[in-house]
Structures are given as structure tokens and as C-alpha cells.
Amino acid sequence: MILTAKKNDYNATSIQVLEGLEAVRKRPGMYIGSTSERGLHHLVWEIVDNAIDEALAGFCNKIEVIITKNNEIIVKDNGRGIPVGVHKKTGVSTVETVFTTLHAGGKFDNGSYKVSGGLHGVGASVVNGLSKYLEVIVYTDNKTYFQRFINGGKVEAPLREVGITKETGTEVLFKPDDTIFTETTNFNYQVIKTRLRQLAFLNKGLTIIVSDQRDATEKTETFLYEGGIREYVEFLNDKFEPLKHEIIYGESENQDIVSEIALQYNDGEESQILSFCNNINTPEGGTHEDGFRLALVRELNNYAKEHKMLKSSEESFLPEDVREGLVAIVSIKHPDPQYEGQTKTKLGNSEVRKILSNVTGKILNKFLMENPSEAKIIINKVLLSLSARVAAKKARETVITSRKNPLQFSILPGKLADCSSNNPEKTEVFLVEGDSAGGTAKLGRRREFQAILPLKGKILNVEKAYFAKVFADQEVKNLIISLGCGIGNQFDISKLRYHKVIIMTDADADGAHIRTLLLTFFYRFMRPLLDAGHIYIAKPPLFKFQVGKSIKYAYNEEELEQLKEESPNKNYSIQRYKGLGEMNALQLWETTMDPEHRVVARISVDDAAEADEVFETFMGKSVNSRREFIQENAKYVRDIDV
């Protein structure tokens, strides 16, 4: 049915003009991505990015970030300070212009900043527009200036001089607006600390101090890395056993583009290549990372062939061989970066590929020629990877998938209770903890579109396992065959047999562990499934609340208390579910499997670098890193049953 409107319903009054920062408050997601915890922290990054731009320009060597007792954020730098004179276009101070006008800033003037980060130059004004109040102090020309904004960027009073000083720089204090950030306004110290430490690594010689004043004992940490990204590689490799070779490092400037690379191999199998442009992480890579990868394969192949380290002239290293066990940072500073899409996740400048390929090639070639013993260690590591790849290929050939139909032979796992529909967009598979719960799920499902794959015990922790061992694990093999889209470099998302892959485990510690093992597997071997939003977590209820024949379910303690309060009859019974197996098939369908009533969470990976570090911390070999993380973050735990 087509809905029609009256002709005179659409007139001049239908067109809204949002003035000042109204557009930001009306559609905050357009400017900061979301109003979730991630969007909340994006406010911090925007103000910090402005301070970093001063450091990139050579005018700032110290930045302080403070979480106050009132959960406000203060960002202070010792740069030049925002200009305080009257802006010729707006007729008000430049400070007020910067904080109240979208796309007003020095990064649009090539004379002010040679390179800059930030989100399209809207940072300061967007933060102001989404804050309950914001205060800015500018130290410049031996004077101190102050201005305050309230209620989403409204000017409380014009910029005024408030004192004298010998300092220079800018200090910004803001309090997020809880009517915008309804999910949370509580800043996570660990998230802020991790990002600021990364910025310190990427800007050698820059001191960044982060403090949290909310606890009885103030927490303060200082980051200063004179070695820059060399120390970043060392830090990332701390969780592994690095090979006995020094960190390979080089820096170069070409066509006003400054390039830095640092790399080192470890004894593991996973690679961690992080790329950045103007301090912004590019998780999807781009031309700078392409150039680095091309040179890496080329130079290691050339060295191995020249020194007759390969079995034959026909044998060559492939990209996956040279990446195994590699930790590398690729960082460039570009005066005019071009990104693919609005999210700045992939660099698109075509000239950068050749520049990085040449720079990386020269650095690698020089190192290999000048350090033959260390070169041999690296080549032997890559040779081992090549052998493992050949062995894995043979193992992988047994992992063949096909959709059941009368004309094809099926080797789907016997444990898989498949659905009857052949349309992946309408089907879903439940990965169920244990054969008992799997049996109940099979009885409760709707066979037309729901498949069930019971998993026996806990699957292999792929973060600690060697590649060939992954393929030897029967539960992992069943999972790969059932999904049908392959694995690793052979992955083809178009062959995915179910567009919803739902992890369904008990609401206890063992269930949480199994979920984490499965998510680790998907992240390391089927990452596109997470990126495309195909992975879900089912949330079974924790309690059954019964009054007479009336049954309701509660998914947490708060919901249970609400049911108690709402019940006029106090003669109720409560059952605490310890596992999925305690529910019968009908109850499991009604609470956890019925698309009309169930609660499921879609899993996404927004920050690949941070996610990579978290998976390695929790699931890797370093016990100390895991202990430290838990001790620092225990207070942030919420909804522990989920």
C-alpha cells in the first residue's frame, strides 16, 4: 500500500533549518558514530586530536588528560593556544567560533597545520554541542582567557581575559550531556589510557599524562617514548617470545610524506600489522599498508633466493608465510590524506603505495645485508611458516563443504541437525553448549529455518594453538564444515550457509568461557563474519517466575525484583536456571530461540587494534598481562551472568 499526503501538507514550513549546533544534537550519530560508550569516548578523542595536531606542528610536547571526580574530562596542552582575536567572518572571538561553528578550525588552512588528524574539522564544536557544559581556557601572549558554554553549546558569556601567565596552550573541560548519552556517561579509564598510550608511541618525544580522580586514591600514568614506534613493537611483542633479532626500523620523507616502519618477528603464528595515517588507526589498511606488505614479500623472497635458502627456484614465499609471527607498525604523516568512506578506516592515496614499497624495501634490504645472522633467523622462521602452510593445505583439503540436495554427496557433520531451507538469508544455526542442551534445542527449534550444532566441551583455544592443530580439532572441524565458508585465506563469505550464527551457552562462568573461545576462533579465522554482523550471542533467562499457572521469565536480578514488585500474589515460586539443560524444549523455544521474543546480541568489532590486543591479553600465553588487566578492570564489570 502506498501512503499519500495532502498536497498542501508540504510547504515552506516543512523544511527545517537547524542553526548552530542543533544539527549535532539532532543527529549525533552522524558526527560521532553513536551515543553509546564508544561515542562517549569519541568526544575525548576529538579534543585530544586537536592537542596532537599542535604536537605534529612542533608546538606542543606535553598533553594532560584528566577524568575528574565529577566524571568530567579535562584536556590540556602546552601548544600555542587557540587564537583569541575577533574572527572576521563570524564577528566573535576565534575561540567562540571554533567551539560553536561546524568545520571551523586551523586544519583547513595549510599554513596552520601541515598534517592533522581529527574528524573532518568538526571536533571542538561537536563536543561542545553534545555537552551539558564546556569551559575553555587559553594561555597566550602572557594572558589567560576564559569562556564557558552551557546546554549544548550555548554561549554563557563572551571570551574574557581573566589573568596573566607565562604558559601557552589550551585547556578544555567538558561534561557530556546525559540526555544525549542515555546509555552511559561514565568514562572508562582503561579505554582512555590505551588510546593515549598508543598516541604517545606514535609521537616520539611527546609526554602524555592521564589521570583518574574518581577513586579515593588518584590514579596517574605518564607515557613518553623516545623510541616511538620501535617501543610500540616492543610493547606488543611483550606477550610473546621475540625472535633473536633487533627491531627493524626506518624513517623517510618523500613528497612531504613522512613514513615510519618498525617490525619484529616472534615465535607465534598470528601477525599483528597496525597501520596509521596522521595518528589515526586504519584497521582496513590501505595504500600505505599495501606498499609495506608488497615490499616485505619481495625483499624476503629476494634474500632467500639469492642465498639459496629455498628448496628450488620454483618455490617462493607467499604473503601469509612472511606475516606469520610478525608484529609491525606502519605510520605515515600525510598533508592531504584521502580515505575510502567517512570512517577513515582505509587510506586511498595512490602515490603512497609506491613510496611505502620503496621505503620498506630499502630499510629491509639494508638490515638483511648488514645482519646476516639475524637475517638467517628471520628466513628460517618464514621457511617454517611455508612448511606449515603446505601441511595445513593438506589438512584443509579434508574440510570440504556442500549444501545437501539430491544431486550432491553430503559430508556435513553427523552432529549437525540441519534446517530444510536452502536460503542462507533466512536460516540460522545455534552453536549449543553440550549434547544434552543440544538435544533439547533440536526438539524445540523450528526445523524449517533453524539448525543446531551441539559442541562437546570447550573448543580449542586457537590463540595458543598452532595452525595445523586447529584443523585437527574435531569440534573446530565440525564448525568449519557446518558453516561452509572456509577459513583463513580460503574464506569465502558468499558460501556462508546461515546468515545468523548464534552462540547459545549456559549463563555461568563455563558458558562465558566457551563463548570467549568461539569468539576468539571467529576473530582469528573468520573475521569477516564479525565485520558483516553474522555472529550473535543468545541470552537465556536466569529465572523462571511462576504464580499459579502463570509463568514469566527474568533475564537478570533487576527484572526478577520488578516481577516480585508487580505480583499482587506473594505466593510465587522462583527457579534459578543453572544451565540450558534445565529448560524443556518449549521453554527453550519461548525464551531463547523464538525470533519474536528472544534476546540476542549482535557482536561487532569496531576497533581492530584494541580488539586484537584484548584477545591476545585474555586468550594468549602471557599470564601476567591477563592478571594485570583483570586487576585494573574488575570494577567495570557489569551484568556478570551474561
Backbone hydrogen bonds, N-H to C=O, Kabsch-Sander energy under -0.5 kcal/mol:
donor,donor_aa,acceptor,acceptor_aa,energy
3,L,1,M,-0.5
9,D,6,K,-2.0
10,Y,7,K,-1.1
11,N,9,D,-0.7
14,S,11,N,-2.2
15,I,12,A,-1.1
16,Q,14,S,-0.7
18,L,16,Q,-0.6
19,E,17,V,-0.7
22,E,19,E,-2.4
25,R,21,L,-1.8
26,K,22,E,-2.4
27,R,23,A,-2.3
30,M,27,R,-1.3
31,Y,28,P,-1.5
32,I,28,P,-2.3
33,G,29,G,-1.4
34,S,32,I,-1.0
40,L,36,S,-2.3
41,H,37,E,-2.1
42,H,38,R,-1.3
43,L,39,G,-1.0
43,L,40,L,-0.8
44,V,40,L,-0.6
45,W,41,H,-1.8
46,E,42,H,-2.1
47,I,43,L,-1.5
48,V,44,V,-2.6
49,D,45,W,-3.0
50,N,46,E,-1.2
51,A,47,I,-1.4
52,I,48,V,-2.6
53,D,49,D,-2.3
54,E,50,N,-1.2
55,A,51,A,-1.4
56,L,52,I,-2.9
57,A,53,D,-1.7
58,G,55,A,-1.4
59,F,54,E,-2.6
60,C,54,E,-0.7
63,I,207,T,-2.5
64,E,76,K,-3.0
65,V,209,I,-2.9
66,I,74,I,-2.6
67,I,211,S,-2.6
68,T,66,I,-0.7
68,T,72,E,-2.2
71,N,68,T,-2.0
73,I,174,F,-2.3
74,I,66,I,-2.3
75,V,172,V,-2.6
76,K,64,E,-2.8
77,D,170,T,-2.4
78,N,62,K,-1.3
87,H,92,V,-3.3
91,G,87,H,-2.6
94,T,85,G,-2.3
97,T,93,S,-2.2
98,V,94,T,-2.7
99,F,95,V,-1.8
100,T,96,E,-0.9
100,T,97,T,-0.7
101,T,97,T,-1.8
104,A,101,T,-0.9
104,A,121,G,-0.5
105,G,103,H,-0.5
108,F,105,G,-1.3
109,D,106,G,-1.6
110,N,108,F,-0.6
112,S,109,D,-2.3
113,Y,106,G,-0.5
113,Y,109,D,-1.4
120,H,118,G,-1.0
122,V,119,L,-1.7
126,V,122,V,-2.3
127,V,123,G,-2.4
128,N,124,A,-2.1
129,G,125,S,-2.4
130,L,126,V,-1.3
131,S,128,N,-1.5
132,K,175,K,-3.4
133,Y,175,K,-1.0
134,L,149,F,-2.4
135,E,173,L,-3.2
136,V,147,Q,-2.7
137,I,171,E,-3.1
138,V,145,Y,-2.1
139,Y,169,G,-3.0
140,T,138,V,-0.6
140,T,143,K,-2.4
143,K,140,T,-2.2
144,T,163,G,-2.8
145,Y,138,V,-2.6
146,F,160,R,-2.6
147,Q,136,V,-1.8
149,F,134,L,-3.2
150,I,154,K,-2.7
151,N,132,K,-2.5
152,G,131,S,-2.1
154,K,150,I,-2.5
156,E,148,R,-2.1
157,A,148,R,-0.8
160,R,146,F,-2.1
162,V,144,T,-3.2
163,G,144,T,-1.1
165,T,142,N,-1.5
169,G,139,Y,-2.2
170,T,77,D,-0.7
171,E,137,I,-2.9
172,V,75,V,-2.7
173,L,135,E,-2.9
174,F,73,I,-2.1
175,K,133,Y,-2.2
177,D,130,L,-2.5
178,D,176,P,-0.6
180,I,177,D,-1.5
181,F,177,D,-2.6
182,T,180,I,-1.4
183,E,35,T,-0.6
187,F,185,T,-0.7
189,Y,187,F,-0.7
192,I,188,N,-2.0
193,K,189,Y,-3.1
194,T,190,Q,-2.4
195,R,191,V,-1.9
196,L,192,I,-2.4
197,R,193,K,-2.5
198,Q,194,T,-1.8
199,L,195,R,-2.1
200,A,196,L,-1.9
201,F,197,R,-2.1
202,L,198,Q,-2.1
203,N,199,L,-0.9
205,G,225,Y,-0.7
206,L,203,N,-2.1
207,T,61,N,-2.3
207,T,205,G,-0.5
208,I,206,L,-0.5
208,I,223,F,-2.5
209,I,63,I,-2.7
210,V,221,E,-2.6
211,S,65,V,-2.4
212,D,219,K,-2.8
213,Q,67,I,-3.0
218,E,216,A,-0.6
219,K,212,D,-2.2
220,T,218,E,-0.5
221,E,210,V,-2.6
223,F,208,I,-2.9
224,L,222,T,-0.5
226,E,224,L,-0.5
228,G,225,Y,-1.2
230,R,227,G,-1.8
231,E,228,G,-0.7
232,Y,228,G,-1.2
233,V,229,I,-2.3
234,E,230,R,-1.9
235,F,231,E,-2.3
236,L,232,Y,-2.6
237,N,233,V,-2.1
238,D,235,F,-1.1
239,K,236,L,-0.7
240,F,237,N,-1.8
243,L,265,Y,-2.7
245,H,243,L,-2.8
248,I,263,L,-2.5
250,G,261,I,-2.0
252,S,259,S,-2.3
254,N,257,I,-2.3
257,I,254,N,-1.9
258,V,256,D,-0.6
258,V,333,K,-1.9
259,S,252,S,-3.3
259,S,257,I,-0.5
260,E,331,S,-2.6
261,I,250,G,-2.2
262,A,329,I,-1.8
263,L,248,I,-2.1
264,Q,327,V,-2.2
266,N,325,G,-2.7
267,D,241,E,-1.7
272,Q,326,L,-3.2
274,L,272,Q,-0.6
274,L,328,A,-2.6
276,F,330,V,-2.6
277,C,280,I,-2.2
278,N,332,I,-2.9
280,I,277,C,-1.8
281,N,279,N,-0.6
282,T,275,S,-2.6
284,E,345,T,-2.3
285,G,282,T,-2.4
287,T,347,L,-1.3
290,D,286,G,-2.6
291,G,287,T,-2.2
292,F,288,H,-1.6
293,R,289,E,-2.6
294,L,290,D,-2.6
295,A,291,G,-2.0
296,L,292,F,-2.1
297,V,293,R,-2.1
298,R,294,L,-2.2
299,E,295,A,-2.9
300,L,296,L,-1.8
301,N,297,V,-2.0
302,N,298,R,-2.5
303,Y,299,E,-2.3
304,A,300,L,-2.2
305,K,301,N,-2.5
306,E,302,N,-2.5
307,H,303,Y,-1.9
308,K,305,K,-1.5
309,M,304,A,-3.3
310,L,304,A,-0.6
315,E,312,S,-0.9
321,D,318,L,-1.2
322,V,318,L,-1.6
323,R,319,P,-1.2
324,E,320,E,-0.8
326,L,323,R,-2.4
327,V,264,Q,-2.3
328,A,272,Q,-2.7
329,I,262,A,-2.7
330,V,274,L,-2.6
331,S,260,E,-2.7
331,S,329,I,-0.5
332,I,276,F,-1.9
333,K,258,V,-2.4
334,H,332,I,-0.5
340,E,346,K,-2.6
341,G,339,Y,-0.9
344,K,341,G,-0.6
347,L,285,G,-2.1
348,G,338,Q,-3.6
349,N,338,Q,-0.6
352,V,349,N,-0.9
353,R,349,N,-0.6
353,R,350,S,-0.8
354,K,350,S,-0.7
355,I,351,E,-1.5
356,L,352,V,-2.9
357,S,353,R,-2.1
358,N,354,K,-2.5
359,V,355,I,-2.6
360,T,356,L,-2.7
361,G,357,S,-2.2
362,K,358,N,-2.3
363,I,359,V,-2.2
364,L,360,T,-2.8
365,N,361,G,-2.6
366,K,362,K,-2.2
367,F,363,I,-2.0
368,L,364,L,-2.8
369,M,365,N,-2.2
370,E,366,K,-2.0
371,N,367,F,-1.4
375,A,371,N,-2.6
376,K,372,P,-2.0
377,I,373,S,-1.4
378,I,374,E,-2.0
379,I,375,A,-2.7
380,N,376,K,-2.4
381,K,377,I,-1.6
382,V,378,I,-2.1
383,L,379,I,-2.6
384,L,380,N,-2.0
385,S,381,K,-1.6
386,L,382,V,-2.3
387,S,383,L,-2.2
388,A,384,L,-2.2
389,R,385,S,-2.4
390,V,386,L,-2.0
391,A,387,S,-2.2
392,A,388,A,-3.0
393,K,389,R,-2.3
394,K,390,V,-1.5
395,A,391,A,-1.8
396,R,392,A,-3.0
397,E,393,K,-1.5
398,T,395,A,-1.4
399,V,396,R,-1.8
400,I,398,T,-1.5
408,Q,405,N,-1.8
416,L,413,P,-1.1
417,A,452,I,-3.0
418,D,416,L,-1.0
420,S,447,R,-1.6
421,S,448,E,-2.1
426,K,423,N,-1.8
427,T,424,P,-0.9
428,E,449,F,-2.3
429,V,500,K,-2.6
430,F,451,A,-2.7
431,L,429,V,-0.6
431,L,502,I,-3.0
432,V,430,F,-0.9
432,V,453,L,-1.7
433,E,504,M,-1.8
434,G,432,V,-0.6
434,G,455,L,-2.7
438,G,434,G,-1.7
439,G,435,D,-2.2
440,T,436,S,-1.9
441,A,437,A,-2.7
442,K,438,G,-2.0
443,L,439,G,-1.5
444,G,440,T,-1.9
445,R,441,A,-1.8
447,R,445,R,-0.7
449,F,446,R,-1.2
450,Q,446,R,-2.2
451,A,428,E,-2.9
451,A,449,F,-0.5
452,I,417,A,-2.1
453,L,430,F,-2.9
455,L,432,V,-3.0
456,K,454,P,-0.5
457,G,455,L,-0.7
462,V,460,L,-1.2
464,K,461,N,-1.5
465,A,461,N,-0.8
469,K,466,Y,-0.5
470,V,466,Y,-1.4
470,V,467,F,-0.5
471,F,467,F,-1.2
472,A,468,A,-1.0
473,D,469,K,-1.0
473,D,470,V,-0.7
477,K,473,D,-2.6
478,N,474,Q,-2.6
479,L,475,E,-1.9
480,I,476,V,-2.6
481,I,477,K,-2.5
482,S,478,N,-2.4
483,L,479,L,-2.1
484,G,480,I,-1.9
488,G,525,F,-2.1
490,Q,487,I,-2.2
491,F,488,G,-1.4
492,D,485,C,-3.0
495,K,492,D,-2.0
496,L,493,I,-1.6
497,R,483,L,-2.4
499,H,424,P,-2.1
499,H,427,T,-0.8
500,K,427,T,-1.0
501,V,534,H,-2.9
502,I,429,V,-2.9
502,I,500,K,-0.7
503,I,501,V,-0.6
503,I,536,Y,-2.8
504,M,431,L,-2.8
504,M,502,I,-0.6
505,T,503,I,-0.5
508,D,506,D,-1.5
512,A,508,D,-2.4
513,H,509,A,-2.1
514,I,510,D,-2.3
515,R,511,G,-2.3
516,T,512,A,-2.2
517,L,513,H,-2.4
518,L,514,I,-2.4
519,L,515,R,-2.7
520,T,516,T,-2.4
521,F,517,L,-2.1
522,F,518,L,-2.6
523,Y,519,L,-2.6
524,R,520,T,-2.3
525,F,521,F,-2.7
526,M,521,F,-0.6
526,M,522,F,-1.6
529,L,526,M,-2.0
530,L,526,M,-0.7
530,L,527,R,-0.8
531,D,527,R,-2.2
532,A,528,P,-2.2
533,G,530,L,-1.1
534,H,529,L,-2.8
535,I,529,L,-0.6
536,Y,501,V,-2.9
537,I,601,A,-2.2
538,A,503,I,-2.7
539,K,599,V,-2.2
542,L,554,A,-2.0
543,F,554,A,-2.2
544,K,575,Q,-2.4
545,F,543,F,-0.5
545,F,552,K,-3.5
546,Q,544,K,-0.6
546,Q,573,S,-2.8
547,V,550,S,-2.5
550,S,547,V,-2.1
552,K,545,F,-2.8
554,A,543,F,-2.0
560,L,556,N,-1.8
561,E,557,E,-2.5
562,Q,558,E,-2.0
563,L,559,E,-2.1
564,K,560,L,-2.1
565,E,561,E,-2.2
566,E,562,Q,-2.2
567,S,563,L,-1.0
570,K,568,P,-0.6
572,Y,570,K,-1.7
573,S,546,Q,-2.7
575,Q,544,K,-2.4
577,Y,542,L,-2.5
577,Y,575,Q,-0.7
582,E,579,G,-1.4
583,M,580,L,-1.8
588,L,584,N,-2.5
589,W,585,A,-2.0
590,E,586,L,-2.6
591,T,587,Q,-2.3
592,T,588,L,-2.2
593,M,588,L,-1.2
593,M,589,W,-0.7
594,D,589,W,-2.5
597,H,594,D,-1.6
598,R,594,D,-2.9
599,V,591,T,-0.5
600,V,598,R,-0.5
601,A,537,I,-2.4
603,I,535,I,-2.7
606,D,604,S,-0.6
608,A,606,D,-0.5
611,A,607,D,-2.8
612,D,608,A,-2.8
613,E,609,A,-1.8
614,V,610,E,-2.4
615,F,611,A,-2.7
616,E,612,D,-2.1
617,T,613,E,-2.5
618,F,614,V,-2.8
619,M,615,F,-2.8
620,G,616,E,-1.7
623,V,621,K,-0.9
626,R,622,S,-1.2
627,R,623,V,-2.5
628,E,624,N,-2.6
629,F,625,S,-2.0
630,I,626,R,-2.2
631,Q,627,R,-2.4
632,E,628,E,-2.0
633,N,629,F,-1.8
634,A,630,I,-1.4
636,Y,633,N,-1.8
637,V,634,A,-1.4
642,V,639,D,-2.2
